[in-house]
Amino acid sequence: MKLKLIIALGVIGSFLASCQKDNFDEPGSKLEGKLVYKGEAINVSYNDVTFQLWEPGWQKKGEINVAVDQDGSFSAMLFDANYKLVIPSNQGPFRSITNTETKSDTILVNLSGSKTMDIEVMPYYMIRTPQFTVAGREVTGTFKAEKIITDANAKNIERVNLYVNKTQFVDFRSNVASSELDGASFTAGTTVTLKATVPTLTPTQNYVFARIGLKIAGVEDMIFSPVVKVNL
């Protein structure tokens, strides 16, 4: 009888502990914004670029990784707190900018309720005046590459690509047609033209989505033009 009572009390204790865990508050504040250069969004590939949020005093719990969407936007639900925002050096087709408050690439984020803030970065290149036209099933993309970083940190263009896909997720992983041009075959500031032929799509649709990507030598993440819907 005594053993049964001990077991019963143990079960009740476990149940109460479980209820207490379930009653913890969920994060209630949203931090959102975009990665930008002079206010212009930095377009990247889906779920490849992230930054980290650290809450001082809680480093042992690990960082909070926040993913950046294709259009440079990000969103995270968080608890109100003071965070340190850091973009790891291997993330993104850009360099971090020294923050005036911290005198480093760390940004202090005081979150007390939902907040919108953009993160200013310095891209190696920007894709300018992207345009897309269609003739039959051939998509043509044109653009100019503007070299932003021109000092000792400057890097060359490795290649550029035109990507076309059935959905709005368009990059080197998600495409039904693509073309490539070696970076050595053109110079920044000149008009570049790429063409890709869209295959027969199943189920049939009379439109596709296109964007141009630029790969920087020695940098893993590409910078892209915005995704554009084009009619076939």
N, C-alpha and C positions, 0 to 999 in steps of 0.2 A: 504493500500500500504506500509506504514511504517513497519507494522508488518511482511509483507511478506519479506521485505528487511532484517529485523533483523534475521528472520528464515534462509534466504538464506546465510547470512554472517556466521551464526552459523554452518550451514552444511559445508561451505567451510573451516571454522576454524577447525572443527573436522577432515575433510579429510586431511588437511595439517599436523595436529598433528599426524594422523595415518601414513602418509607418512614418517614423521620424525622418528617415532619409527621403521618403516620397514627399514630405511636407517642406523640404528645402525650397527656398525661393529660386525661381528661374531668372536668368539674366534678363533685365528689363529695359536696358538702354541700347539703342542702335548707333553704331559708329559707321558712317558711310561717306563715300566721296569717290574721287578718281585720282589716278596718277596723271599728272599733267606737266606740260612744258609751256610756260608762259600762258597758262590757262587752257591750253589745247590738250585734249586727251591723248594718252599714249596707248595705242592699240597693240595688243599682244595676242598670243595664242591661248586658247581656253585652258584655265587651271594649271598653267605652267609657271606663272610668276606669283610669288607670295612675299609677304612681309611678316615680321614678328612683333607681337606685343608682349611686353614684360611688365608685370606688376611688382614694383619695388617691395622687397621683403618676402616675395613668394617665388624667387627664382628656382628653388628646389623642385617646385611643381612643374617646371618646364614652361616653354614659351607657348603663346597662342598664335598659331599660324593662320593668316588671313589670305585667301586666294583672290587674285585679281581676274576679273572677267575680260572677255574679248575687247570690249570697248574701254578698258582701263578702269572700270568701276569696281568698287568693293563694298561689302556690307558685312557686319558682324554684330551679333547680339552679345552684350557684355554686362558685367556688374559695374556699377559706378565705382570708380577708383582712379588713381593717378597711374598712368602707364608710360612706359618707355617704348617708342616705336622705332624699330630698326629694320632696314632693308639689307639682307645679307649681300655681301659683295658679289656673289655668283648669281644674283637674281636680276633679270631684266636686261633689255637692250639699252641701258643707260647707266650713268654714274649718279650716286647720291650727292646732294648739295649740302654743304656745311650749314648747319642750323645756327642762326645768330644767338639763340638763347643758350644752347649747350656747347657751342663752339666745336661741334662734332657732327657726325651724320645721324646722331640720335635725336628724335623729336619727342618732346614731352607732350602727352595727351592727358588733359584733365577732363575726365568724363563724369558729368553730373547731369544725367538725363541724356536723351538722344542728341547726337551732334553730327553735323555735316562738315567735313574738312577735306580739302584736296592736298595731295602730297606732290610738291614740286620736285622734279628730277631733271637731269641733264642728259638727253638722248645723244647717242653718237650721230644719228641721222634722223631726219624726218622725211616722210613720203609726202610730196607736194603734188597738187592738182591731179589726183588719180581720176581717170575717166574710163568708162567701159562702154563698148558698142558691140552689137551683134549683127552678123551676116550669116543667115542660115542657122547653123549650129556652132559657128565659130565665134568665140568671145575674144575680143581684143581689148587689152588693157594698156593704158599709157600713163606715165607719171614722170616726175623729176625727183631726184634724191638730193635733199639739202644736207650738206655736211655741217653739223652743229659744233662738234668738238674738233678744234683745229690745232690745239697745242700739243704738247708731248704725249698726251693721252689719246690722241687721235688714232683711229683704226680704219683699215680699208674695208671696202665692200667685198664680201666673198661671193655672193650671188644674189639674184632676185628671182622671185617666182610669182606666177599668176596661178591662183587656186580657184577652182569652181566646184560648188557642191549643191546637192539637192536641198539642204537645210541651211539655216543661218549659222551653223557651226562650220567654219571654213578655215582650214589650215593645212599643214603638211600631213596630218593624220587623217583629216576628214575632207576628202575631195573625190570627185568623180572625173575630174580632168585637171591637168596642170601643165605648165611649161616653165622652163628655166633658162636663165641667161647668166653667164659668168661675169662677175664683177669687173674683171680686167678688160672686158669688151666695151666699156663705156665709162664716162667720167661723171662725177656729181654735177648737177646743174643742167645736164643735157636731157632731152626727152627720150625716154626708154619705152619701147613697144614690145609687148608679149602677146602671143596668141595661143588659145587652147580650144580644142574641138570637143564639144559635149557629146557623149555617146547617147544611144537610145536609153531612155530612163523607164524603169518599171517600178511602180505604176507611172503612166505617162503624166508629165506636167510641162506646162508651157513657160516656165520660168526657172531660173537658177540664182544662186547667190555667189558673188565673186569678191575677191580682195587680193591685194598685192602684198607680198611679204619680202622683206629685205634682211638677209643674213649678214651679220658683221663678223669679220675675221676675228677668231679668238673669243667670241661671245656666243654662248649657247642659245639664248632666247632671241627670236626674230622680232622686228618691229613691223607692224602691218598698217595698211590703210583700213578705213572703216569698211564693214561688210555692206555690200550694195546688192539689191535685188535687180536682176535684168531679165527682160522678157525675150523668149526665143522666137 
